[in-house]
């Protein structure tokens, strides 16, 4: 199994790469620390699996995943992140990842999940599967009228929320202040009658915003 590892923390990625190299049948063919490097390495090596961090210096793992899957639709991408909240979990899975694992798991657990992916299984802890079932058991009523109340700039911000961008990332991309982004996010929550960024991302994807 050929693996590309994407993480911006040097000690972590070198440690994981070293442990993976020691396993029979596993070869780490590339190590990237940015979105752009990840895309290039996947194009070059066409790995069987990509281990993806969520926050990277030049963007997010969600952005990298979308770009990779647009070019290599059969790529298997598993997120390995310190972020264990629903917002990050669902953003990663909705963009096409087949797994999301916390960095707090042991190497043996990670290895077991990767072997499972090799067999065609998803890489999710029991806790995350439970959260997924709970989330998708609920359905929201139509909100077309409320969405139409959003200003063009609020729609721009909502699109970025849908791909897991932080307020800082959104501010940089839209050339506005973080304070302004925060205000837009608050207005979006109020107009759509939602409580968090995960719900905002759900609605953005549901209504193709």
ChimeraX commands (.cxc) that place a marker at each C-alpha (Angstrom):
marker #1 position 0.00,0.00,0.00 radius 0.5
marker #1 position 1.50,3.30,-1.13 radius 0.5
marker #1 position 0.77,6.22,1.19 radius 0.5
marker #1 position 1.19,9.99,0.94 radius 0.5
marker #1 position 1.31,11.70,4.34 radius 0.5
marker #1 position 0.16,15.32,4.61 radius 0.5
marker #1 position 0.89,17.20,7.85 radius 0.5
marker #1 position 2.58,20.51,8.65 radius 0.5
marker #1 position 4.19,19.35,11.91 radius 0.5
marker #1 position 7.66,18.01,11.13 radius 0.5
marker #1 position 8.14,15.79,14.18 radius 0.5
marker #1 position 4.68,14.23,13.83 radius 0.5
marker #1 position 4.91,13.46,10.13 radius 0.5
marker #1 position 8.44,12.08,10.38 radius 0.5
marker #1 position 7.43,9.92,13.34 radius 0.5
marker #1 position 4.36,8.51,11.62 radius 0.5
marker #1 position 6.24,8.02,8.35 radius 0.5
marker #1 position 8.97,6.09,10.15 radius 0.5
marker #1 position 6.49,3.82,11.88 radius 0.5
marker #1 position 4.58,3.17,8.66 radius 0.5
marker #1 position 7.79,2.40,6.76 radius 0.5
marker #1 position 8.53,-0.35,9.29 radius 0.5
marker #1 position 5.33,-2.20,8.44 radius 0.5
marker #1 position 5.29,-4.93,5.78 radius 0.5
marker #1 position 3.42,-3.99,2.64 radius 0.5
marker #1 position 3.37,-0.26,3.41 radius 0.5
marker #1 position 5.45,2.34,1.61 radius 0.5
marker #1 position 5.32,6.08,2.31 radius 0.5
marker #1 position 5.97,7.45,-1.18 radius 0.5
marker #1 position 5.62,11.13,-0.31 radius 0.5
marker #1 position 5.41,13.56,2.59 radius 0.5
marker #1 position 3.77,16.98,2.19 radius 0.5
marker #1 position 3.30,19.92,4.53 radius 0.5
marker #1 position 0.98,22.07,2.39 radius 0.5
marker #1 position -2.09,21.77,0.18 radius 0.5
marker #1 position -0.11,22.48,-2.98 radius 0.5
marker #1 position 2.57,19.91,-2.13 radius 0.5
marker #1 position -0.11,17.31,-1.41 radius 0.5
marker #1 position -1.76,17.84,-4.79 radius 0.5
marker #1 position 1.57,17.58,-6.61 radius 0.5
marker #1 position 2.65,14.43,-4.76 radius 0.5
marker #1 position -0.64,12.66,-5.43 radius 0.5
marker #1 position -0.39,13.48,-9.14 radius 0.5
marker #1 position 3.17,12.18,-9.22 radius 0.5
marker #1 position 2.87,9.01,-7.12 radius 0.5
marker #1 position -0.84,8.08,-7.40 radius 0.5
marker #1 position -0.87,6.54,-3.91 radius 0.5
marker #1 position -3.37,4.01,-2.63 radius 0.5
marker #1 position -4.13,6.19,0.38 radius 0.5
marker #1 position -3.57,9.76,1.56 radius 0.5
marker #1 position -3.35,10.58,5.27 radius 0.5
marker #1 position -4.52,14.19,5.51 radius 0.5
marker #1 position -4.19,16.79,8.28 radius 0.5
marker #1 position -7.04,19.31,8.56 radius 0.5
marker #1 position -5.31,22.67,9.02 radius 0.5
marker #1 position -2.38,23.39,6.68 radius 0.5
marker #1 position -0.31,26.55,6.13 radius 0.5
marker #1 position -1.88,27.37,2.75 radius 0.5
marker #1 position -5.43,26.15,3.33 radius 0.5
marker #1 position -7.34,23.18,4.69 radius 0.5
marker #1 position -7.35,19.45,4.16 radius 0.5
marker #1 position -10.88,19.86,2.81 radius 0.5
marker #1 position -9.58,22.05,-0.01 radius 0.5
marker #1 position -6.77,19.60,-0.71 radius 0.5
marker #1 position -9.20,16.67,-0.74 radius 0.5
marker #1 position -11.54,18.36,-3.21 radius 0.5
marker #1 position -8.65,19.23,-5.53 radius 0.5
marker #1 position -7.19,15.72,-5.34 radius 0.5
marker #1 position -10.51,13.98,-5.95 radius 0.5
marker #1 position -11.28,16.24,-8.91 radius 0.5
marker #1 position -8.09,14.93,-10.55 radius 0.5
marker #1 position -7.86,11.46,-9.02 radius 0.5
marker #1 position -11.46,10.47,-8.15 radius 0.5
marker #1 position -10.49,7.01,-6.91 radius 0.5
marker #1 position -8.10,8.35,-4.27 radius 0.5
marker #1 position -8.74,7.16,-0.72 radius 0.5
marker #1 position -8.28,9.99,1.77 radius 0.5
marker #1 position -8.32,9.62,5.55 radius 0.5
marker #1 position -8.07,12.66,7.81 radius 0.5
marker #1 position -5.80,12.43,10.84 radius 0.5
marker #1 position -6.45,15.50,12.96 radius 0.5
marker #1 position -6.37,17.00,16.45 radius 0.5
marker #1 position -9.86,18.41,15.77 radius 0.5
marker #1 position -12.47,15.95,17.02 radius 0.5
marker #1 position -15.61,18.13,16.84 radius 0.5
marker #1 position -18.58,17.51,14.55 radius 0.5
marker #1 position -17.86,20.54,12.39 radius 0.5
marker #1 position -14.48,19.26,11.22 radius 0.5
marker #1 position -15.62,15.63,11.04 radius 0.5
marker #1 position -18.58,16.28,8.76 radius 0.5
marker #1 position -16.80,18.81,6.57 radius 0.5
marker #1 position -14.11,16.21,5.89 radius 0.5
marker #1 position -16.54,13.41,5.09 radius 0.5
marker #1 position -18.74,15.56,2.89 radius 0.5
marker #1 position -15.82,16.56,0.71 radius 0.5
marker #1 position -15.14,12.92,-0.12 radius 0.5
marker #1 position -12.85,11.53,2.60 radius 0.5
marker #1 position -13.44,7.90,3.56 radius 0.5
marker #1 position -12.27,8.31,7.12 radius 0.5
marker #1 position -11.56,10.72,9.95 radius 0.5
marker #1 position -9.34,9.73,12.85 radius 0.5
marker #1 position -8.14,11.65,15.92 radius 0.5
marker #1 position -4.40,12.02,16.44 radius 0.5
marker #1 position -4.95,10.74,19.96 radius 0.5
marker #1 position -5.28,7.13,18.74 radius 0.5
marker #1 position -2.36,4.73,19.10 radius 0.5
marker #1 position -0.21,3.71,16.16 radius 0.5
marker #1 position -1.59,0.17,16.33 radius 0.5
marker #1 position -5.12,1.55,16.09 radius 0.5
marker #1 position -4.10,3.73,13.15 radius 0.5
marker #1 position -2.52,0.75,11.43 radius 0.5
marker #1 position -5.65,-1.34,11.94 radius 0.5
marker #1 position -7.79,1.38,10.38 radius 0.5
marker #1 position -5.44,1.71,7.41 radius 0.5
marker #1 position -5.53,-2.05,6.83 radius 0.5
marker #1 position -9.31,-1.76,6.94 radius 0.5
marker #1 position -9.27,0.95,4.29 radius 0.5
marker #1 position -7.14,-1.36,2.18 radius 0.5
marker #1 position -9.98,-3.90,2.42 radius 0.5
marker #1 position -12.56,-1.31,1.41 radius 0.5
marker #1 position -13.72,-0.23,4.87 radius 0.5
marker #1 position -14.22,3.31,6.21 radius 0.5
marker #1 position -11.82,4.61,8.85 radius 0.5
marker #1 position -14.00,5.90,11.69 radius 0.5
marker #1 position -13.90,5.33,15.43 radius 0.5
marker #1 position -17.06,3.99,17.09 radius 0.5
marker #1 position -17.60,7.37,18.72 radius 0.5
marker #1 position -17.56,9.13,15.37 radius 0.5
marker #1 position -19.90,6.60,13.78 radius 0.5
marker #1 position -22.37,7.24,16.62 radius 0.5
marker #1 position -22.15,10.99,16.04 radius 0.5
marker #1 position -22.72,10.51,12.31 radius 0.5
marker #1 position -25.84,8.43,12.87 radius 0.5
marker #1 position -27.20,11.00,15.29 radius 0.5
marker #1 position -26.53,13.89,12.93 radius 0.5
marker #1 position -28.02,12.30,9.83 radius 0.5
marker #1 position -31.12,11.04,11.65 radius 0.5
marker #1 position -32.36,14.63,11.75 radius 0.5
marker #1 position -33.76,16.49,8.79 radius 0.5
marker #1 position -34.24,20.22,8.55 radius 0.5
marker #1 position -37.33,21.94,7.06 radius 0.5
marker #1 position -37.01,23.89,3.79 radius 0.5
marker #1 position -35.16,27.17,4.26 radius 0.5
marker #1 position -35.21,28.61,0.76 radius 0.5
marker #1 position -36.93,31.82,1.87 radius 0.5
marker #1 position -34.44,32.36,4.69 radius 0.5
marker #1 position -31.46,31.70,2.43 radius 0.5
marker #1 position -32.78,34.29,-0.01 radius 0.5
marker #1 position -32.51,36.86,2.79 radius 0.5
marker #1 position -28.73,36.50,2.91 radius 0.5
marker #1 position -26.69,39.31,1.40 radius 0.5
marker #1 position -24.20,38.48,-1.39 radius 0.5
marker #1 position -21.32,38.82,1.08 radius 0.5
marker #1 position -23.04,36.55,3.60 radius 0.5
marker #1 position -23.44,33.97,0.84 radius 0.5
marker #1 position -19.70,34.26,0.14 radius 0.5
marker #1 position -18.94,33.62,3.81 radius 0.5
marker #1 position -21.39,30.71,3.93 radius 0.5
marker #1 position -19.64,29.05,0.98 radius 0.5
marker #1 position -16.34,29.21,2.86 radius 0.5
marker #1 position -17.93,27.83,6.02 radius 0.5
marker #1 position -19.10,24.86,3.97 radius 0.5
marker #1 position -15.51,23.83,3.21 radius 0.5
marker #1 position -14.37,24.19,6.81 radius 0.5
marker #1 position -12.59,27.52,6.55 radius 0.5
marker #1 position -11.80,29.36,9.80 radius 0.5
marker #1 position -12.72,33.02,10.31 radius 0.5
marker #1 position -9.07,33.92,9.76 radius 0.5
marker #1 position -8.93,31.98,6.48 radius 0.5
marker #1 position -12.17,33.56,5.29 radius 0.5
marker #1 position -10.95,37.04,6.16 radius 0.5
marker #1 position -7.77,36.51,4.16 radius 0.5
marker #1 position -9.58,35.06,1.16 radius 0.5
marker #1 position -12.29,37.73,1.02 radius 0.5
marker #1 position -9.93,40.58,1.97 radius 0.5
marker #1 position -11.99,41.65,4.98 radius 0.5
marker #1 position -11.28,41.75,8.72 radius 0.5
marker #1 position -11.89,38.83,11.06 radius 0.5
marker #1 position -14.27,41.08,12.99 radius 0.5
marker #1 position -16.33,41.58,9.83 radius 0.5
marker #1 position -16.32,37.83,9.15 radius 0.5
marker #1 position -17.54,37.18,12.69 radius 0.5
marker #1 position -20.38,39.66,12.17 radius 0.5
marker #1 position -21.37,37.98,8.90 radius 0.5
marker #1 position -21.34,34.56,10.56 radius 0.5
marker #1 position -23.59,35.88,13.33 radius 0.5
marker #1 position -26.02,37.30,10.78 radius 0.5
marker #1 position -26.05,33.99,8.89 radius 0.5
marker #1 position -26.86,32.05,12.06 radius 0.5
marker #1 position -29.66,34.49,12.92 radius 0.5
marker #1 position -31.24,34.55,9.45 radius 0.5
marker #1 position -31.11,30.77,9.04 radius 0.5
marker #1 position -32.07,30.07,12.67 radius 0.5
marker #1 position -29.06,27.83,13.26 radius 0.5
marker #1 position -26.62,27.54,16.14 radius 0.5
marker #1 position -23.25,26.51,14.76 radius 0.5
marker #1 position -20.94,26.30,11.76 radius 0.5
marker #1 position -21.72,22.62,11.17 radius 0.5
marker #1 position -25.38,23.43,10.58 radius 0.5
marker #1 position -24.34,26.28,8.29 radius 0.5
marker #1 position -22.16,23.91,6.26 radius 0.5
marker #1 position -25.02,21.37,6.09 radius 0.5
marker #1 position -27.40,23.96,4.67 radius 0.5
marker #1 position -24.86,25.32,2.21 radius 0.5
marker #1 position -24.33,21.87,0.75 radius 0.5
marker #1 position -28.02,20.94,0.83 radius 0.5
marker #1 position -29.00,24.03,-1.12 radius 0.5
marker #1 position -25.93,24.04,-3.40 radius 0.5
marker #1 position -24.73,27.43,-2.23 radius 0.5
marker link #1:1,2 radius 0.2
marker link #1:2,3 radius 0.2
marker link #1:3,4 radius 0.2
marker link #1:4,5 radius 0.2
marker link #1:5,6 radius 0.2
marker link #1:6,7 radius 0.2
marker link #1:7,8 radius 0.2
marker link #1:8,9 radius 0.2
marker link #1:9,10 radius 0.2
marker link #1:10,11 radius 0.2
marker link #1:11,12 radius 0.2
marker link #1:12,13 radius 0.2
marker link #1:13,14 radius 0.2
marker link #1:14,15 radius 0.2
marker link #1:15,16 radius 0.2
marker link #1:16,17 radius 0.2
marker link #1:17,18 radius 0.2
marker link #1:18,19 radius 0.2
marker link #1:19,20 radius 0.2
marker link #1:20,21 radius 0.2
marker link #1:21,22 radius 0.2
marker link #1:22,23 radius 0.2
marker link #1:23,24 radius 0.2
marker link #1:24,25 radius 0.2
marker link #1:25,26 radius 0.2
marker link #1:26,27 radius 0.2
marker link #1:27,28 radius 0.2
marker link #1:28,29 radius 0.2
marker link #1:29,30 radius 0.2
marker link #1:30,31 radius 0.2
marker link #1:31,32 radius 0.2
marker link #1:32,33 radius 0.2
marker link #1:33,34 radius 0.2
marker link #1:34,35 radius 0.2
marker link #1:35,36 radius 0.2
marker link #1:36,37 radius 0.2
marker link #1:37,38 radius 0.2
marker link #1:38,39 radius 0.2
marker link #1:39,40 radius 0.2
marker link #1:40,41 radius 0.2
marker link #1:41,42 radius 0.2
marker link #1:42,43 radius 0.2
marker link #1:43,44 radius 0.2
marker link #1:44,45 radius 0.2
marker link #1:45,46 radius 0.2
marker link #1:46,47 radius 0.2
marker link #1:47,48 radius 0.2
marker link #1:48,49 radius 0.2
marker link #1:49,50 radius 0.2
marker link #1:50,51 radius 0.2
marker link #1:51,52 radius 0.2
marker link #1:52,53 radius 0.2
marker link #1:53,54 radius 0.2
marker link #1:54,55 radius 0.2
marker link #1:55,56 radius 0.2
marker link #1:56,57 radius 0.2
marker link #1:57,58 radius 0.2
marker link #1:58,59 radius 0.2
marker link #1:59,60 radius 0.2
marker link #1:60,61 radius 0.2
marker link #1:61,62 radius 0.2
marker link #1:62,63 radius 0.2
marker link #1:63,64 radius 0.2
marker link #1:64,65 radius 0.2
marker link #1:65,66 radius 0.2
marker link #1:66,67 radius 0.2
marker link #1:67,68 radius 0.2
marker link #1:68,69 radius 0.2
marker link #1:69,70 radius 0.2
marker link #1:70,71 radius 0.2
marker link #1:71,72 radius 0.2
marker link #1:72,73 radius 0.2
marker link #1:73,74 radius 0.2
marker link #1:74,75 radius 0.2
marker link #1:75,76 radius 0.2
marker link #1:76,77 radius 0.2
marker link #1:77,78 radius 0.2
marker link #1:78,79 radius 0.2
marker link #1:79,80 radius 0.2
marker link #1:80,81 radius 0.2
marker link #1:81,82 radius 0.2
marker link #1:82,83 radius 0.2
marker link #1:83,84 radius 0.2
marker link #1:84,85 radius 0.2
marker link #1:85,86 radius 0.2
marker link #1:86,87 radius 0.2
marker link #1:87,88 radius 0.2
marker link #1:88,89 radius 0.2
marker link #1:89,90 radius 0.2
marker link #1:90,91 radius 0.2
marker link #1:91,92 radius 0.2
marker link #1:92,93 radius 0.2
marker link #1:93,94 radius 0.2
marker link #1:94,95 radius 0.2
marker link #1:95,96 radius 0.2
marker link #1:96,97 radius 0.2
marker link #1:97,98 radius 0.2
marker link #1:98,99 radius 0.2
marker link #1:99,100 radius 0.2
marker link #1:100,101 radius 0.2
marker link #1:101,102 radius 0.2
marker link #1:102,103 radius 0.2
marker link #1:103,104 radius 0.2
marker link #1:104,105 radius 0.2
marker link #1:105,106 radius 0.2
marker link #1:106,107 radius 0.2
marker link #1:107,108 radius 0.2
marker link #1:108,109 radius 0.2
marker link #1:109,110 radius 0.2
marker link #1:110,111 radius 0.2
marker link #1:111,112 radius 0.2
marker link #1:112,113 radius 0.2
marker link #1:113,114 radius 0.2
marker link #1:114,115 radius 0.2
marker link #1:115,116 radius 0.2
marker link #1:116,117 radius 0.2
marker link #1:117,118 radius 0.2
marker link #1:118,119 radius 0.2
marker link #1:119,120 radius 0.2
marker link #1:120,121 radius 0.2
marker link #1:121,122 radius 0.2
marker link #1:122,123 radius 0.2
marker link #1:123,124 radius 0.2
marker link #1:124,125 radius 0.2
marker link #1:125,126 radius 0.2
marker link #1:126,127 radius 0.2
marker link #1:127,128 radius 0.2
marker link #1:128,129 radius 0.2
marker link #1:129,130 radius 0.2
marker link #1:130,131 radius 0.2
marker link #1:131,132 radius 0.2
marker link #1:132,133 radius 0.2
marker link #1:133,134 radius 0.2
marker link #1:134,135 radius 0.2
marker link #1:135,136 radius 0.2
marker link #1:136,137 radius 0.2
marker link #1:137,138 radius 0.2
marker link #1:138,139 radius 0.2
marker link #1:139,140 radius 0.2
marker link #1:140,141 radius 0.2
marker link #1:141,142 radius 0.2
marker link #1:142,143 radius 0.2
marker link #1:143,144 radius 0.2
marker link #1:144,145 radius 0.2
marker link #1:145,146 radius 0.2
marker link #1:146,147 radius 0.2
marker link #1:147,148 radius 0.2
marker link #1:148,149 radius 0.2
marker link #1:149,150 radius 0.2
marker link #1:150,151 radius 0.2
marker link #1:151,152 radius 0.2
marker link #1:152,153 radius 0.2
marker link #1:153,154 radius 0.2
marker link #1:154,155 radius 0.2
marker link #1:155,156 radius 0.2
marker link #1:156,157 radius 0.2
marker link #1:157,158 radius 0.2
marker link #1:158,159 radius 0.2
marker link #1:159,160 radius 0.2
marker link #1:160,161 radius 0.2
marker link #1:161,162 radius 0.2
marker link #1:162,163 radius 0.2
marker link #1:163,164 radius 0.2
marker link #1:164,165 radius 0.2
marker link #1:165,166 radius 0.2
marker link #1:166,167 radius 0.2
marker link #1:167,168 radius 0.2
marker link #1:168,169 radius 0.2
marker link #1:169,170 radius 0.2
marker link #1:170,171 radius 0.2
marker link #1:171,172 radius 0.2
marker link #1:172,173 radius 0.2
marker link #1:173,174 radius 0.2
marker link #1:174,175 radius 0.2
marker link #1:175,176 radius 0.2
marker link #1:176,177 radius 0.2
marker link #1:177,178 radius 0.2
marker link #1:178,179 radius 0.2
marker link #1:179,180 radius 0.2
marker link #1:180,181 radius 0.2
marker link #1:181,182 radius 0.2
marker link #1:182,183 radius 0.2
marker link #1:183,184 radius 0.2
marker link #1:184,185 radius 0.2
marker link #1:185,186 radius 0.2
marker link #1:186,187 radius 0.2
marker link #1:187,188 radius 0.2
marker link #1:188,189 radius 0.2
marker link #1:189,190 radius 0.2
marker link #1:190,191 radius 0.2
marker link #1:191,192 radius 0.2
marker link #1:192,193 radius 0.2
marker link #1:193,194 radius 0.2
marker link #1:194,195 radius 0.2
marker link #1:195,196 radius 0.2
marker link #1:196,197 radius 0.2
marker link #1:197,198 radius 0.2
marker link #1:198,199 radius 0.2
marker link #1:199,200 radius 0.2
marker link #1:200,201 radius 0.2
marker link #1:201,202 radius 0.2
marker link #1:202,203 radius 0.2
marker link #1:203,204 radius 0.2
marker link #1:204,205 radius 0.2
marker link #1:205,206 radius 0.2
marker link #1:206,207 radius 0.2
marker link #1:207,208 radius 0.2
marker link #1:208,209 radius 0.2
view
